[in-house]
């Protein structure tokens, strides 16, 4: 059950309190619908006529102390108990289920070099545009860049035992909080003023096997006449779940009808042991019995893919269980602790200090296996046979002795230390001064293949050259036979990279009532901030440069920098009439570093109109900005590989707009650096809606929202570069209906063409003559961040809450949340056509819960529905299945909309002891597959879970 909160008045003058009495009727009615069943039961037990007050809380979205639960922009509040009641194991899982989180992010199965981090994509504006706060303070970014590009906040390192509640403002908040709050703000409120001690012991597993988990926590607190101390520790973890533990994912060679069409032709880079005759353009048939020597490397005939002939037909020993090493859900062991202390002085001033630390060791795997190519993938002349070859091979688990050498490991530590003073100026104003520092460090360990040792083992020394190709004597006996674990250790190593980020910050704020108007006091808040932040990437020095010995999975990223920031802001709340309040705020931010200085001013305005006691009509308008991401600015070098279509070759050869031959879609190198000329992103955010108490225990809210971004920063897409390069080279577009976006011969074209490095005309990337590439084959593409023109998202939110008054069967409460993303548009540059992306992504999101309590028992059923997502090859003709006689075009549509259920139940054993049962994914939804997706994990892994049902039990004990 999600709650909408705001602030409750305390200490108002009698006339002001009277003026707001009618508004509090709305607050009380909302709270009646929001309270948990047990809390509602306790309220119902209060003596008749007893006044029920609401504790004052600080709500994200404003610094002014306000009385209403609902303000001009909706704020969603989630308590720790709600997270547990809805069956979520941690903070991140609960937040990602909110309907406001409309954008997808990397799933565990494809996180690459950031396996232990979990960003959020609020309103589908991108992970970096959601601001994470801890008790209103910024935290250090995750040190490693998301997808090798930009920095982001990690929502996976927040121990649930330390959290009191989470407040989500899903609209622009730059005028209050500054940069990064374009999509919204997520404020984690930590536990304070805790009395007594609480111990929780929880353990669980999955019903499909693997994924054992544990969670031990101790939270406590003590209070005195003038002081309060709260503290806690938590140990938690869960095992990695591998694809090999899920039979429906373990094999690449499943029946076509159940997984994917033409599955008898795995993708070319799912290697086993294969030798390619480059002159004949065929795979060399393995010696008799060679494939039988390897485990799970059966003899396989490459026939083609989607009706196309294979680039290299023939036989090889292909991996049949290459997927088994992929981690479906990454594993980790986590240790955390937190504490805060406050002391009240006799003069009314309070001093406080807060500290937290989080350590984690994680493991994952996002690749089929350790794979390698002899001679770094280049063709070579074999002296023994007189033929030119390409040779590629995969290390297997039996050769390594276990799967451990294939795993990625992370060791992380983040900590946050803050202190401050707060007090009052006279009778009207409160003030608060805060200083703090937060740091984050990650050590990343990964498997590496020693190219020199591999070439020496299989090829021996170079024996000269032949027609430009290096000459070797390939030892085919070694090549077609498994190696020993000892040899495996000689040919492989463990690479080590690290990264760190940090932030220092200081803030002074003041708030209170300026003066009285007939409708009430004019609220005011002001803030002054100063801070600095920085990051450093320290990749393994043996993965790049002249001393390179091996590759880092996901590519190598270098960079680092630091900058200072300053800000000043004010906010006002004006009661125009007894039924109408107007809020406004303005903020000036400045960012300084050695290369640039940039300033931004943002403002907002909002209204709250209550024509009747049971109805609130509201609206808010915000201007937003985001200072350029630090890695977008300061990246010095980034390398990796990627598959793309060679559009220039396709158009020049007249091969049609689909460019469907395999010779045109292949893997090439990519390179990336930062851009110090980037401008800040700027945007607008507005919303309008209402909250209505339809009945005593029934309330509704509905809001329309729209957000735009100008000068959006993103990496210059590799596919865009290759498409524009074709327009520059060929003077025409890929399709006759497409519009030219560049002018051949212009300086823009010179820049774009210079980003693409090709081999000599008439040769492939290995330097061998090949008529398929008259202008040369793409060897590498250089990219980097740029400002594009425009981004727009819009949608509607709807919430309904209902509580059935106490019955002899117990108390019941219900909640429903729904979001429909109506727009998701993007424009690459001014004048280019608007790209509509709404139909390409999930459009609707819904969550619902039903809670029941009676005596010592309580239970909650939670459901989460993710809307339809496109099937692979959406809006194209479906591939022809083996044996299919009907060859007419059948358009690929959308996949089913998954619905996941969680069930929790609890029983109060004694006043101090309680037991809880959690069943996540109640109906064990896990093995759904996209019938036309031909690669792992055979469906949209960001939508369809592969974990299955998970069951856990918890024992809770409280003592003074």
ABEGO torsion letter per residue (X at the ends): XBBBBBBBBBGBBAAAAAAAAAAAAAAAAAAAAABBAAAAAAAAABBBGBBBBBBBBBBBGBABBBABABBABBBBBBBAAAAAAAGBABAAAAAAABAABABBBBBAAAAEABAABBBBBBGGAEAAABBBBBGGBBBBBBABBBGGABBBBBAAABBAAABABBBBBABBAAAAAEBGAAAEBBBBBBBBGBBEBBBBBBBBBBAAEEGBBBBBBBBBBBBBAABBBBBBBBBBEBBBBBAAABAAAABABBBAAAABBGAABBBAABBBBBBBBAAAGBBBBBBBGAAAABBGBBBBBBAEBGGBBBABBEBBBBBAAAAAABBABBBBBBBBBBBBBBBBBAAGBBBBBBBBBBBBBBBBBABABBBBBBGGGBBBBBAAAGBBBBBBBBBBAAAAGBAAAABBBBBBBBBBBBBBBBBBBEAABBBBBBBBBBBBBBBBBBBBBBAAAAAAAAAEBBAEBBGGBBBBBBBAAAAABBBBAAAAAAABBBBBBBBBBBBBBBBBBBBEBABBBAAEBBBBBBBBBBBBBBBBBBBBAAABEAABABBBBGEBBBEEBBBBBBBBBBBBBBBABAABBBBBBBBBBBBBBAABBBBBBBBBBBBBBBABAABBBBBBBBBBBBBBBAAAAABABBBEBBBBBBAAAAAAAGAEAAGABAAABBBBBBBBBBBAABBBBBBBBBBBBBBBBABAABBBBBBBBBBBBBGBBBBBBAAAAAAAAAAAAAGBBABAABBBABBBGBAAAAAAAAABBBBBBGBBAAGBBBAABAAEBBABBBBEBBBBABBBBBBBBBBBBBBBBBBAAEBBBBBBBBBBBABBBBBABBGBBBBBAAAABBABBBBBBBBBBBEABBBBBBBBBBBBBBBBGBGBBBBBBBGBABABBBBBBBBBBBBBBBBBBBBBABAABBBBBBBBGAAGBAABBBAABABOAGBBAAABBAAEBBBBBBBBBBBX
